[in-house]
Amino acid sequence: MQDDQPALGNDGGFFVVQRLTLKLWLNKRMKPSVALQVHRELIRTVVERYRAKNPRVFGSVLHGVDKEGSDLDLLVDPAQGATLFDLGAIQIELEERLGVPVDVLVPKDLPLQFRDLVLSEALPV
């Protein structure tokens, strides 16, 4: 590679990576509650794409105490035939598109001592 060429070739890839890195850095500074407000429809679409339904928010975002770096806690109901790969895909795609950490759980994943409380408090996305 010549010194005057970008690290990823002449197609501008270097600059695309730099912009993506900057965007991810800026988004990591966003509170999950802001990401939720801005991207509600996107969240619902991604959840349905991966064989789940009824996305609900719980945790720090629901209670209004989230901070930059907090995660967005989502509860979903898996559709017939959904797998752990589907739940993982929801998490990965949402983290990439929202720029904030995301936890995706199904009701049976919640600890028994908190399950009823979370299910009663969780609000639709």
Secondary structure as UniProt FT lines:
FT   TURN            3..4
FT   TURN            7..8
FT   TURN            10..11
FT   HELIX           13..27
FT   TURN            28..29
FT   HELIX           32..38
FT   HELIX           40..49
FT   TURN            50..51
FT   STRAND          52..58
FT   HELIX           60..63
FT   TURN            68..69
FT   STRAND          72..78
FT   TURN            80..81
FT   HELIX           84..98
FT   STRAND          102..105
FT   HELIX           107..109
FT   HELIX           112..121
FT   STRAND          123..124
//
